[in-house]
Amino acid sequence: MHPTLNLMTPEARANPYPLYAELRRTGIRQVEPGGLWAVSRYDDVVAVMKDPRRFSSAGLGRSFLPPWLPRNPVTESLVMKDPPAHTRLRGRVSRAFAPAAMTALEPRIRAIANGLAEQLVRHEGPVDFMAEFALRLPVSVLGLILGLEPEQYPRLKEWADDLINLPAGRHSPEEQARVRESLASLERCFEELIEARRGTPGNDLVSELLGPDADGSVLSHEELISFLFALLPAGVETTVYLLANSLVVLSERPEERARVLSDRTLIPRLIEEVLRYEPPGHSSLRLVLEETELAGVRLPRGAIVVVLLASALRDESHFPQADQFLMDRERSSHLAFGHGVHYCLGALLARLEARLGLEALFSRIQDFSRASPELTWSPSLIARGPLALPIHLALNTPRHESR
């Protein structure tokens, strides 16, 4: 009998990779919290993610609706559904995240990124990259896409955090009450936004989704609310942590940092290797619909599987020197944005925001360094990044605008 491993200890959240390596050595097994069945090897993760017949996304939905929370629309979103319901809903919303839509958005995102970078470099002394840039960029972009008023932007990250932290299972009675009110206020925000767009459509995602599809079908009110709930953490957390994790990785590698700062065409390569080596998304959850065998292990019907994407991305059988950050690594298929029917709709947007954000910052600085060696990481089972990232900036002299 293997000793119990816990994914949610402070030590594991600070550095989960030794635990992931142990799981890859021992194979599929139960872990804490909650007796989850951990799937950690690349091939096994892919097998689960591409088989909704046996491994249902309803498992993820259950984790977002603990007994103390009476309602959470995200549990009815396309992220938590299996085909054919998932197929219909994804088809309805996917155009908003297609390459053509991203091309149209790029100048507006670049303008936001340049404005934030200009504000960042004006700070005296150390500045928190998380609060002043990594957070503000995706929140501003999502607010723009949704058609929210700028004064509503600051709450988006708070709401996203409350949603993404639900599967962690650590909520005191006081915290439970706060989260209930938080998600109720989020729903009120979306209700008011939908009502406003019904009366006065604009050039935004909500207005687009309120209209009929080519076949005349429309999203129900509940389908629209649930999609917006799911979009919030996906649209905020992924990019926030991708930006922050990129700076964390470079702060620890002076040679790679110098390369990227002197040649910004390397930023896409940097982003791809950060997505593999220190990904924003660490896990997803699936419900076992029927007793089944995976990698020689019998999984009972009704079991919840935790699919450790970040472990699969360090699997030595698929990535040579998997525990090393190699920016020149050959591009290979990886799982940072999921796999199969639930591959992340916003993957293009996250990459675009990260690229434009880093270009805007790196065009204005010669170097940067961490103001403190210590980092406190997010408490989520699903996503991972630092809660704060104080840095010192060495500016260009003379400073020039981004290309």
N, C-alpha and C positions, 0 to 999 in steps of 0.2 A: 504494500500500500504506500503510495507516494505521500509525502507530507503535504499539508494544505498550503497552497500558494494563494496570496491575496493580491489582486490587481490594484487595490485601492489604498494600500498603506502609503504613508508619506514617502517612504524610501522608493516604492515602486513608481509613484507619480513623479518623483524627482528624476529618476532614471529607470525606465521600465525595461531597458534593453537586455540587461543580464537575466531578468525574469523571462523575457520572451525567448532568449537563447535556451534557457532551461526547458521551457515548454516545447521548443522544437526538438530538443534531444529526447524528451520523454514521450512525445506524441500527445494525442488528444486526451484530455483529462479534465476533471472538475476542479474549479477554482472558486475562490470567494471574490466578489460578494455573491451570495445567493445560490451557490452551487452551479454556476454557469459552466457549460462545457466549452473549454478554450480550444479553438482551432488556430494553429499558429504557423503551419508550414505553407509555403506558397501554393503548391498543388492542391492541398486540402482547402485552402481559402477560396481558390478559384472554383473548385468543385461545388462548394456551398453557394457561392455568389451567383453561379449560373444555373442553379437548380431550384427555382421557386416552387416546383411541385412538391419537393420534400422539405425544403427549408424556406419557410414563409417569412415575409417581411412583417407579418403581424407580430413577430417576436420583438421587433424594434418598437412597434406601437405600444405593446404592453409596458415596456420599460419607461415610456413617457407618460404613463397614467397610473401613478402609485395610488394606493387606496385613499390617501388623504386629499387627492385632487379630484373634484367632482367632474371637471370638464377640461379637455385639452384638444382643441381642433386639429392639432398637428397629427394626432393618432388616426385621423380619417384622411390624411393627405396621400398623394400618389406615392410618396416615399415609403409609406407603410402598407401599400397595397401590392397585390400580385396581379399578373395578367389574368383575365383580359381587362379588368377595371383600370389597372395601371397603364396599360397600353393606350386606352382611350384618353385618359387624363394627360398623359405625357405628350401625346400627339397634339392635344389642344394648346398646350403652353410652350412647346419646344421652340416655336418660331422666334419667340422673344429672346432666345439665347443662341440662335444660329449665327454662323460667321458673318452674314450680311448685317445682322443687328449689331454685332460687336464692332464691325467696321464703322458703322454710323455713330456708335457711341465713343469711339476712340478719341476724337478731338476734345470732347467734353470731359472725358476722364483725364486726359493729359493736362487740360487746363486746371482741373481740381488738384491734380498731383503737383503741378508746378506752384500753385498758390500755397499749398500746405508745406512744400519743401522750402519755399521762400520764408515762410513764417518760422519754420523749424530752425533755419540757420541764423536767425536773428536773436535766438536765445543766448543769454550770457551763461557761461558755466555749463554743467551737465544738464541734459534735457531728456525727459522720458520719451523715448521713441514710440512706445506703445500708446501713451495717452495723446501725444501731439501729432502723430502721423499714422502709425499702423492702424489705429482705431478709426481715426477721422476719415481716412480715404475711403474704405469700403462702406462706412456708414453714410457718407455724403453721396457716394455713387448709388447705393441702394435707395436712399431717399429721393434722389433724382429719378431713378427708374420707376419708383412707385408713385411719384408725384406728391410727396409729403412736403409740408412746410419746413424750412430749415430749423425752426425752433423745436421741431419734433425729433430731429436727428439724434441728439444726445441720449435719448431714452432707448434707441434701437439696440445698442450694445447691451444695456441692462436687461432688456427683454430677451435678447438672444442668449445671454449667459444663463438666465433662469431656465430657458428651454433646454439648452445643451447639458446643463448640470443635473437634470432630473434623473437620468439613469445611474448617477453616482450613488444614490440611496442614502445620502448623509444630510438629513434635514431635521433640525430640532423643531418642536412644536411652534416656536416663534417664527422660525424660517419658513415653515409650511404655510403659516398664515400670510406671511409677506409674499410668498410665491403665488398663492391663490389670488391675492389682490393684484399682483403684478400682471398675471396672465389675463385677468378680467379687464384690466386697464388697456392691455394690448388689443384685446378683442374690441373694446369700445373704439379704440383708435382706428382699427380697420373698418368697423361698421360705419363710422362717420365718413371715412375716406370713400367707401363704396357708395354711400348715399350721395355724397357730393358729386362723384363722377357720373352717377346715373342722371343727375340733373344737368351737369355741365361737363361733358367729356373733354379730356385734354390729350396731350401727346405723351401718354405714360402707359405703363403696363396694365394698371387696373382698368383704365378706359378700354384698352385693347381686349382684355379678357371679358369685359362685360358685353362686348358685341358678339353677334352670331358667328359661328364657324362657316366654312364654305358650304357645308351641307345644311346650314340653318340651325344646327344645334347650339345650345348655350350651356354654360356652366351653371349649376345650381348655386344658390347663395352659400350653402354649406361647403360645396366644393371650392368655391372661390376663397372663402375664409380659411379653409384648411390649407390651401395652397400658399396663401400669404403667410400663414404661421410657419409652414415648412421652409419657405424661402428665406425667412429672417435669419435663423442660425446658419443656414447654408451660405447665404450671401454675405454674412458678416464674419463669422468665426474662421472660416477657411482662409480668407484673404488676410485677416488680421494676423493670424498665426503664421501664414506663409511669409509675409513681410518680416515679422519679428524673428522667426526661425532663421531666415536668410541672414539677418544681421548677427544673430547668435553664432551661427556656423562660421561666418567670415571673421567675427571678432576673435575666434580661437585659432585662425589660420592666416597669419600675416602674409604669406606668399600668395595665397589665393586671393586675399583681399586686395593686395596691390595689383594683381592681374586685372581684376574686374574693374577697379577704380580707374585704371589707365586705359582699359578697353571695354567700353560699355556694350559692345556687340556680344560679349560673353554672358550678359545677364540671362538670356534664355537658357543657356547651359546651366548656369548657377541655379536657376529656379527648378529645372528638371531634377538635378541631383539633390537639392533640398527636399523636394517632394518625395524622393526615395529615402534619403538618409534621416531626415527630421521632419516627417510629414505632419501637417496640421490635423488630419483625421487619423485616429489610431484604431478605431474598432467600429463594428456594427453588430447588430444582434438579429438572430433568426430563430423562429419557432419551428421545431421538428414536428411535421404533420403526421408522420407515420414512423413506427419503429424502423430504424435503418442502420446500415453499417457504413462507416466512413473510416478509411485507413485502418481497418481491422478492429475498430471499436464500435460496439453496439450503442446506439443512441436511442433512448426510449421516446416514445410518442409524448409530446408535450414538453420536452426538454427545451431549454433556451441555450442556444449556441452563441458565444461571443467570438466573432470573426476578427482576428487580430491582424488588421491590414498592415500596421507598422511592423509587426513581426515578419510577415511575409516579405516585406520590402528589404529585410535584412537576412533573408534565407540564403545561406551560402551555396546551396545547390542551384540557385538561379542568378545570383549576383556575385561574381568573383570579388574577393576582398570586400565582402558585404559590409563590414564594420568600418570601412574607411570611406571618407568623403573624397570622391574623385570627380572633379568637375569635367574632366575629359572622358568620362565613362561613355562607352558607346550607348546611344539611345536605345532603350529596350522597353518593351511593354511593361508597365507597372500598375500598381493598384491604388495609387494615392487618391484617386477619385472614384474608387469602387470598380465594379466589373459587371458585365452582363446588362440586364434590363434596367438596373438601377445605377448605371454609370452616371455620374453627377452632371445634371443639366448645366450647371454653372461653371464647368471646368474651363471653358474658353474665357469666361469673364474673369475668373480668379487669376488665371495666367496673365491676362491682359492688364488687370489692375496691378499685379505684382511687378510686371515688367515696366509699366509706365511710372509706377511709384518709385522703383529703384533707379530708373533713369533720371527722374527729376531730382532725387537726392544726390546721386553719385556725380551728376554734372556740376554740383555746387560745392563739393568737398574734395579735399586731398586725401583725407584719412579719417577714421573714427576709431574709438576704443570704448570698451565698457567702463562705466564709472564705478562699478562694483563687480567682483567676481561671483557674488552670490545671486542666484535666481530663484524665484518662487514660481512654480509651474501651476497651471490651471488644474483644478481638482476634478475635471471631467474624465469619465471613462471613454467618451467618444472623441474628444478633441484635445490637443495638447499644444501649449505655447506658454511663454512667460507672462505673468500678470503685470510686470513692469520691466522696462529695459532702459535704465539710465545710461546715456552715452555722452562722450566728449566728441565734439566735431572739430576737425582741422579744416578750415575753409580754403577754397581756392583764392589765390592772390595774383592778380585781381580776380574777383568773383565774376563769373559770366553766366549767362542764361543757358538753360537746357537746350540741346539741339532739337 
